[in-house]
Amino acid sequence: MSERRNWHLGDQVVIRNDEELAGTQERIAYYLELLKQLCMTSRPAEFPLVASGYRAEVEKMHREVLDYLTTHGATATAKAC
């Protein structure tokens, strides 16, 4: 899994280019796979507690990806669109 190198703007993480976008998408896929495994191996009563942190991180990264993808290319550096 690639190292996270995104910039922070206050508390908000900013994906600056397509390379960081790809890294963030890799991390999302990795966390989703972890959630899948946890769902199969955790006790039903424990799963919500175990999964909540991973879910929050996936949701945060999804917002970062959507923010990047919905920003016009003129306002972002090294953007493909």
Backbone hydrogen bonds in HBPLUS format (Angstrom, degrees):
<---DONOR---> <-ACCEPTOR-->    atom                        ^
c    i                          cat <-CA-CA->   ^        H-A-AA   ^      H-
h    n   atom  resd res      DA  || num        DHA   H-A  angle D-A-AA Bond
n    s   type  num  typ     dist DA aas  dist angle  dist       angle   num
A0007-TRP N   A0014-VAL O   3.21 MM   7  5.14 144.4  2.34 159.1 149.4     1
A0014-VAL N   A0007-TRP O   2.58 MM   7  5.14 168.5  1.59 155.5 157.5     2
A0009-LEU N   A0012-GLN O   2.56 MM   3  5.04 169.9  1.56 163.4 167.1     3
A0012-GLN N   A0009-LEU O   3.09 MM   3  5.04 152.6  2.17 122.9 119.8     4
A0021-LEU N   A0017-ASN O   2.97 MM   4  6.29 149.4  2.07 146.1 155.9     5
A0022-ALA N   A0018-ASP O   2.93 MM   4  6.14 159.0  1.98 144.6 148.7     6
A0023-GLY N   A0019-GLU O   3.04 MM   4  6.34 156.3  2.09 145.4 152.0     7
A0024-THR N   A0020-GLU O   2.91 MM   4  6.10 156.0  1.97 147.5 153.7     8
A0025-GLN N   A0021-LEU O   2.92 MM   4  6.19 157.0  1.97 151.9 158.4     9
A0026-GLU N   A0022-ALA O   2.94 MM   4  6.20 146.8  2.05 144.4 153.6    10
A0027-ARG N   A0023-GLY O   3.04 MM   4  6.34 156.5  2.09 145.7 151.4    11
A0028-ILE N   A0024-THR O   2.94 MM   4  6.24 153.9  2.01 148.1 155.5    12
A0029-ALA N   A0025-GLN O   3.06 MM   4  6.28 164.9  2.08 146.8 150.0    13
A0030-TYR N   A0026-GLU O   2.91 MM   4  6.17 155.8  1.97 149.2 156.5    14
A0031-TYR N   A0027-ARG O   2.90 MM   4  6.11 165.6  1.92 154.4 157.1    15
A0032-LEU N   A0028-ILE O   2.90 MM   4  6.12 156.3  1.95 152.6 159.7    16
A0033-GLU N   A0029-ALA O   2.99 MM   4  6.21 151.7  2.07 144.4 151.7    17
A0034-LEU N   A0030-TYR O   2.97 MM   4  6.32 151.0  2.05 145.2 153.7    18
A0035-LEU N   A0031-TYR O   2.90 MM   4  6.20 157.2  1.95 148.9 154.6    19
A0036-LYS N   A0032-LEU O   2.97 MM   4  6.22 152.5  2.04 143.8 151.3    20
A0037-GLN N   A0033-GLU O   2.98 MM   4  6.28 159.5  2.03 150.1 154.8    21
A0038-LEU N   A0034-LEU O   2.80 MM   4  6.05 161.6  1.84 154.8 160.5    22
A0039-CYS N   A0035-LEU O   2.88 MM   4  6.01 150.9  1.96 145.5 153.1    23
A0040-MET N   A0036-LYS O   3.27 MM   4  6.57 143.3  2.42 139.3 147.9    24
A0040-MET N   A0037-GLN O   3.12 MM   3  5.23 125.0  2.44  96.4 110.1    25
A0041-THR N   A0037-GLN O   3.01 MM   4  6.23 137.1  2.20 145.0 157.3    26
A0042-SER N   A0038-LEU O   2.81 MM   4  5.40 152.4  1.89 150.4 152.0    27
A0046-GLU N   A0043-ARG O   2.92 MM   3  5.26 131.9  2.15 109.8 123.3    28
A0047-PHE N   A0043-ARG O   2.94 MM   4  6.01 143.2  2.08 160.9 172.5    29
A0049-LEU N   A0046-GLU O   3.07 MM   3  5.56 121.4  2.43 113.5 127.3    30
A0050-VAL N   A0046-GLU O   3.03 MM   4  6.21 162.2  2.06 158.0 163.6    31
A0051-ALA N   A0047-PHE O   2.76 MM   4  5.76 164.3  1.79 163.5 167.3    32
A0052-SER N   A0048-PRO O   3.10 MM   4  5.82 138.0  2.28 135.9 143.7    33
A0055-ARG N   A0051-ALA O   2.87 MM   4  6.04 164.8  1.90 164.5 169.7    34
A0056-ALA N   A0052-SER O   2.97 MM   4  6.12 161.4  2.00 146.6 151.4    35
A0057-GLU N   A0053-GLY O   3.05 MM   4  6.28 156.0  2.11 144.5 150.8    36
A0058-VAL N   A0054-TYR O   2.91 MM   4  6.19 158.6  1.96 152.8 158.4    37
A0059-GLU N   A0055-ARG O   2.90 MM   4  6.15 164.7  1.93 155.6 159.7    38
A0060-LYS N   A0056-ALA O   2.97 MM   4  6.16 155.3  2.03 145.3 152.0    39
A0061-MET N   A0057-GLU O   2.93 MM   4  6.15 163.8  1.95 150.9 154.9    40
A0062-HIS N   A0058-VAL O   2.84 MM   4  6.04 154.4  1.91 151.2 158.7    41
A0063-ARG N   A0059-GLU O   3.05 MM   4  6.31 155.2  2.11 144.7 150.7    42
A0064-GLU N   A0060-LYS O   3.04 MM   4  6.40 153.6  2.11 146.3 153.7    43
A0065-VAL N   A0061-MET O   2.92 MM   4  6.22 159.2  1.96 152.0 156.9    44
A0066-LEU N   A0062-HIS O   2.90 MM   4  6.16 168.6  1.92 154.8 157.8    45
A0067-ASP N   A0063-ARG O   2.81 MM   4  5.97 156.3  1.86 149.5 156.6    46
A0068-TYR N   A0064-GLU O   2.97 MM   4  6.20 158.6  2.02 147.5 153.0    47
A0069-LEU N   A0065-VAL O   2.84 MM   4  6.08 166.7  1.86 157.5 161.4    48
A0070-THR N   A0066-LEU O   2.95 MM   4  5.94 135.3  2.16 142.7 152.5    49
A0071-THR N   A0068-TYR O   3.28 MM   3  5.37 165.6  2.30 109.0 110.3    50
A0075-THR N   A0072-HIS O   2.96 MM   3  5.75 159.4  2.01 124.5 130.6    51
A0076-ALA N   A0073-GLY O   3.31 MM   3  5.26 159.2  2.35 101.6 107.7    52
